[in-house]
Amino acid sequence: ISADAGLDAGDGSRVPDSGPTPSDGVDAKVLDDAAREDAAREDAAREDAAREDAAREDAAREDAAREDAAREDAAREDAAREDATVPPDATAPVDAGLPDTGAPVSGSVDAGPDTGTTDPFFRDVDDDGIPDISDKCPNYDDTSCVHGSCATRTCVCDANWTGARCDTEVTPSSTCASVLAAGGSTGNGAYPIDPDGTGGQSEFSAYCDMTFEGGGWTLARRTSGTSHYPGDDNAAGTDVRGTYVADPRAPSTFSVAYGVWNFSQVLLRTGDREKWMIVDRAFFSRNYNCKTQRAAVVKSNVSAVPYDVVACNRDDRTGYPEDPWVTVRDHKYNGLTYLMDSEEHSMLYGENSNPLWTSWLVNHDGLTLWVR
């Protein structure tokens, strides 16, 4: 048989047979199988890479955990070495195995440290396993607080006393200004002071304004009601009246003997702090005729800078018992006509129970006098 088994070309010649082609579908299965094998290899490669990444992450976490544990172990060892180098406190309470006789909670149970001392403050009287030096007032009453009372297992000290057992006396400052200067201010409120020092007036709990215009103001005098201050000492601080109340808005009239104190400025202010003026101490020792003579004002609610006003502090006080008659603006208009008593113009200070010009006194929680 001839190897050339081609077809007849139509002209009597023979065309060689080239055999089957891909278009005949002979190799389609082979190609599909090869593609599937390639895809399988790629999937396997991706899975291998993912497993390697996960393994690396697990190893990193395990390394970090081991490092954290090593650091914690090292810290505990350092702490143990420090504890070993600290000498024991010979005065620290220890559990001597003695029953806590007299304990109010569980009788004679030995519940904790006990030095055997006769001072119950160092024993575990309340059987909580804590030396009573840490409990402040272990007896649940006032017997453990020398100058104070027990509240929620803590000694609340009386005025001028401090310490865990309220057994340390506080030396009072001389004035509110000295408390402020020494850094002892905790805000506006009552503070123990002794303005004239040892041997003079007794120390007392004074109201200190620590925030107004620089702070350090000591409340010395207050007028309440419908008429001006009933005394007649020309605001010199020699008249003592009523019972002092450490409250600038108290419904009472009082004054301490502030004339012997060391101060340089006076603050006149309504109880609600709205109307006020600051003057030098010498303001009240000078005479002003209430017409043309003017007095210096350091600052007031109407001016942040120094200025002067027509003031009334006449030398013939027999005819003018209300003097010193003081406010933030001129009390005479053109030296002749009185201004009307109103919200805009009234008196910040007057004496001898004068019932006139009381608009600010009545409508603004009284009048107060402070020194600094």
C-alpha positions in Angstrom: 0.0 0.0 0.0 1.4 3.4 -1.0 2.4 5.6 2.0 0.8 8.5 0.2 -2.9 7.7 0.6 -3.9 11.3 -0.2 -7.1 12.3 -1.9 -7.6 13.0 -5.5 -7.1 16.6 -6.3 -9.5 16.4 -9.2 -6.9 16.6 -11.8 -5.7 13.1 -11.4 -3.0 14.1 -8.9 -2.9 13.0 -5.3 -2.9 15.4 -2.3 -1.0 14.0 0.8 -3.2 13.4 3.9 -2.0 15.7 6.8 -3.9 13.7 9.5 -6.3 14.9 12.2 -6.1 18.6 13.6 -7.2 20.3 16.9 -10.2 21.6 15.1 -11.2 18.0 14.7 -11.5 17.8 18.5 -8.7 15.3 18.8 -6.5 17.2 21.3 -9.2 19.1 23.3 -9.2 16.7 26.2 -5.4 16.9 26.4 -5.5 20.7 26.6 -8.2 20.7 29.3 -6.3 18.2 31.4 -3.2 20.4 31.2 -5.1 23.5 32.3 -6.7 21.7 35.2 -3.3 20.5 36.3 -1.9 24.0 36.2 -4.8 25.4 38.3 -4.4 22.6 40.8 -0.7 23.4 41.1 -1.5 27.1 41.7 -4.1 26.3 44.4 -1.6 24.0 46.1 1.0 26.8 46.0 -1.4 29.3 47.5 -2.4 26.8 50.3 1.3 26.2 51.1 2.0 29.9 51.3 -1.0 30.5 53.6 0.1 27.6 55.9 3.6 29.1 56.0 2.3 32.6 56.9 0.1 31.1 59.7 3.0 29.2 61.0 5.1 32.3 61.1 2.4 34.3 62.9 1.9 31.5 65.5 5.7 31.5 66.1 5.7 35.3 66.6 2.9 35.1 69.1 4.6 32.4 71.0 7.9 34.3 71.1 6.1 37.5 72.4 4.3 35.5 75.1 7.6 34.0 76.2 9.2 37.4 76.3 6.3 38.8 78.4 6.5 35.9 80.8 10.3 36.4 81.1 9.8 40.1 81.9 7.1 39.4 84.6 9.4 36.8 86.2 12.3 39.2 86.2 10.1 41.9 87.8 8.9 39.5 90.5 12.5 38.5 91.2 13.6 42.2 91.5 10.7 42.9 93.9 11.7 39.9 96.0 15.3 41.1 96.1 14.2 44.6 97.2 11.9 43.2 99.9 14.8 41.1 101.2 17.0 44.2 101.5 14.5 46.3 103.5 15.2 45.9 107.3 12.1 45.0 109.3 10.4 47.8 111.2 10.9 47.2 114.9 7.8 49.2 115.7 5.5 47.6 113.2 2.6 45.7 114.7 3.1 41.9 114.6 0.7 39.0 115.3 2.0 37.9 118.7 -0.7 35.3 119.0 -2.5 37.4 121.7 -6.3 37.4 121.7 -7.8 40.8 120.9 -9.4 41.2 124.2 -12.1 43.9 124.3 -12.7 43.8 120.6 -16.2 45.0 119.9 -16.8 42.8 116.9 -15.7 39.2 117.7 -14.5 39.3 121.3 -11.3 37.5 122.1 -10.5 36.2 118.6 -6.9 36.7 117.6 -7.7 38.2 114.1 -4.4 40.0 113.3 -1.4 42.0 114.3 -1.1 42.8 118.0 1.9 44.4 119.7 0.6 43.8 123.1 0.8 47.6 123.8 -1.7 49.2 126.2 -2.4 51.8 123.5 -5.5 50.4 121.7 -4.6 52.4 118.6 -1.8 50.0 117.8 -3.9 46.9 118.3 -6.3 45.2 116.0 -9.3 46.0 118.2 -11.9 45.6 115.5 -10.6 42.2 114.3 -10.2 43.1 110.7 -6.6 41.9 110.4 -5.4 45.6 110.0 -3.4 47.3 112.8 -5.6 50.0 114.2 -3.0 52.6 113.4 -4.3 52.3 109.8 -8.0 52.4 110.8 -7.9 56.0 112.2 -10.7 55.4 114.7 -10.8 51.7 115.4 -13.3 51.8 118.3 -16.1 53.1 116.1 -16.6 56.0 118.5 -14.9 59.2 119.4 -12.5 57.7 122.0 -9.7 57.3 119.4 -10.0 60.8 118.1 -8.4 63.1 120.7 -9.9 66.4 119.4 -12.5 65.3 116.9 -15.1 62.7 116.1 -15.2 59.4 114.2 -17.0 59.3 110.9 -16.8 56.3 108.5 -13.7 55.0 110.4 -11.9 58.3 109.9 -11.3 61.0 112.6 -12.8 64.3 111.6 -10.8 66.9 113.6 -12.1 69.9 115.5 -11.0 73.4 114.4 -7.3 73.9 114.8 -6.5 70.2 115.1 -5.1 67.8 112.6 -3.5 64.3 112.4 -4.8 60.8 112.2 -6.0 61.0 115.8 -6.6 64.8 115.7 -3.9 65.2 118.3 -1.7 67.8 116.5 -2.6 71.4 117.1 -2.6 73.7 114.1 -0.9 77.1 114.6 -3.3 79.6 113.0 -2.1 82.1 110.4 -2.3 85.8 111.2 -4.6 86.7 108.4 -6.5 85.4 105.4 -3.8 87.0 103.2 -1.0 85.1 105.0 -2.9 81.8 104.5 -3.1 82.6 100.8 0.5 83.6 100.6 1.6 80.4 102.3 -0.3 78.3 99.8 -2.8 77.1 102.4 -5.9 78.3 100.6 -8.6 75.7 99.7 -10.9 78.4 98.4 -13.4 80.7 100.0 -14.5 79.6 103.5 -13.6 79.6 107.2 -10.0 79.5 108.3 -8.5 79.7 111.8 -6.6 83.0 112.1 -5.0 85.1 114.9 -4.6 88.6 113.4 -3.1 90.4 116.4 -0.8 87.5 117.4 -0.1 85.7 120.7 -1.3 87.4 123.8 -4.0 89.6 122.2 -7.4 88.6 120.9 -8.1 84.9 120.8 -7.8 83.2 117.5 -11.1 82.6 115.7 -12.6 81.0 112.6 -12.8 83.8 110.1 -14.4 83.8 106.7 -11.8 84.4 104.0 -12.5 85.4 100.5 -9.6 83.9 98.6 -10.8 84.6 95.0 -12.2 88.2 94.9 -9.8 90.8 93.4 -6.6 88.9 94.3 -8.0 87.2 97.4 -6.8 87.2 101.0 -9.7 89.3 102.3 -10.8 88.8 105.9 -14.5 89.5 106.7 -14.5 91.9 109.7 -17.9 93.6 109.7 -21.4 93.0 108.3 -24.6 94.9 108.3 -28.0 93.3 107.7 -31.5 94.6 107.8 -33.0 98.0 106.6 -30.6 100.5 108.2 -26.8 101.1 108.1 -24.3 99.9 110.7 -25.5 100.8 114.2 -22.0 101.6 115.6 -20.2 104.9 115.5 -16.4 104.4 115.2 -15.8 106.0 111.8 -15.1 102.5 110.4 -12.0 102.4 112.5 -12.7 98.9 113.8 -13.0 99.7 117.5 -16.7 98.9 117.8 -17.3 95.3 118.7 -20.9 94.1 118.1 -23.0 91.0 117.8 -21.7 87.4 117.3 -19.3 86.9 114.5 -20.6 84.5 111.7 -18.2 83.2 109.1 -20.7 83.9 106.4 -20.7 87.1 104.3 -24.5 86.6 103.6 -25.6 85.7 107.1 -28.8 87.5 108.2 -27.1 89.3 111.1 -25.1 92.4 112.0 -21.7 92.0 113.7 -18.2 93.4 113.9 -14.9 92.3 115.4 -12.2 94.6 116.7 -10.2 94.7 113.5 -8.7 98.1 114.3 -5.7 96.5 116.0 -5.0 94.2 113.0 -2.2 94.8 110.4 -3.8 95.7 107.1 -3.6 98.3 104.4 -6.7 98.0 102.3 -10.5 97.9 102.9 -13.1 96.3 100.7 -16.7 97.6 101.0 -19.1 95.1 99.2 -22.7 94.0 99.1 -23.4 90.5 100.3 -24.0 89.3 96.7 -20.7 90.7 95.5 -22.3 93.0 92.8 -21.5 96.4 94.2 -18.1 97.1 95.7 -15.1 99.4 96.1 -11.5 99.0 97.4 -9.9 101.9 99.3 -6.7 102.4 101.3 -6.9 102.2 105.1 -6.2 105.9 105.4 -9.4 106.7 103.5 -11.4 106.7 106.8 -9.0 108.8 108.8 -9.3 111.8 106.5 -12.1 114.5 106.4 -14.2 115.1 103.2 -16.8 117.9 103.1 -19.3 116.0 100.9 -19.1 118.8 98.4 -15.8 119.5 96.7 -13.2 117.3 98.5 -12.5 114.1 96.8 -11.3 110.7 98.1 -9.1 108.2 96.2 -10.6 104.8 95.2 -8.3 101.9 94.2 -10.9 100.0 92.2 -14.7 99.4 92.2 -17.5 97.8 90.2 -17.6 100.9 88.0 -13.9 101.3 87.4 -11.0 98.9 87.0 -8.5 101.7 87.5 -7.9 104.2 90.3 -10.1 107.3 90.4 -11.6 109.6 93.1 -15.1 110.5 94.3 -16.8 113.2 96.4 -17.0 111.5 99.8 -18.7 112.5 103.1 -16.6 112.2 106.2 -17.1 115.6 107.8 -15.2 116.6 110.9 -18.5 117.8 112.6 -19.9 114.3 113.1 -22.4 115.6 115.6 -24.5 117.0 112.7 -23.7 114.1 110.4 -23.8 110.9 112.4 -24.1 108.8 109.3 -20.5 109.5 108.2 -18.4 108.1 106.8 -21.0 108.1 103.9 -19.3 106.2 101.2 -20.2 104.8 97.7 -18.7 104.3 94.2 -19.9 107.6 92.7 -20.1 111.2 93.7 -22.8 111.6 96.3 -23.5 115.1 95.2 -24.4 116.2 91.7 -22.6 119.4 90.9 -22.0 119.7 94.6 -25.6 120.7 95.2 -28.3 118.1 94.5 -28.5 114.6 96.0 -28.8 111.8 93.5 -31.8 109.5 94.1 -31.4 106.3 96.0 -31.6 103.6 93.3 -30.0 100.5 91.8 -27.5 102.8 90.1 -26.6 104.9 93.2 -26.8 104.0 96.9 -24.5 103.7 99.9 -21.9 101.0 100.5 -21.2 102.2 104.0 -22.8 104.4 106.6 -23.2 104.4 110.5 -25.5 105.2 113.4 -28.4 103.1 111.9 -29.1 105.7 109.3 -32.2 104.5 107.4 -31.5 106.4 104.2 -29.8 105.3 101.0 -30.4 101.6 101.8 -31.3 100.3 98.4 -28.1 98.2 98.0 -28.3 97.2 101.7 -31.8 95.8 101.3 -31.7 94.4 97.8 -28.2 92.9 97.7 -27.9 90.8 100.8 -26.6 93.4 103.2 -23.3 95.2 103.3 -19.9 93.9 104.3 -16.5 95.3 105.3 -13.3 93.3 104.6 -9.7 94.0 105.3 -6.4 92.9 103.7 
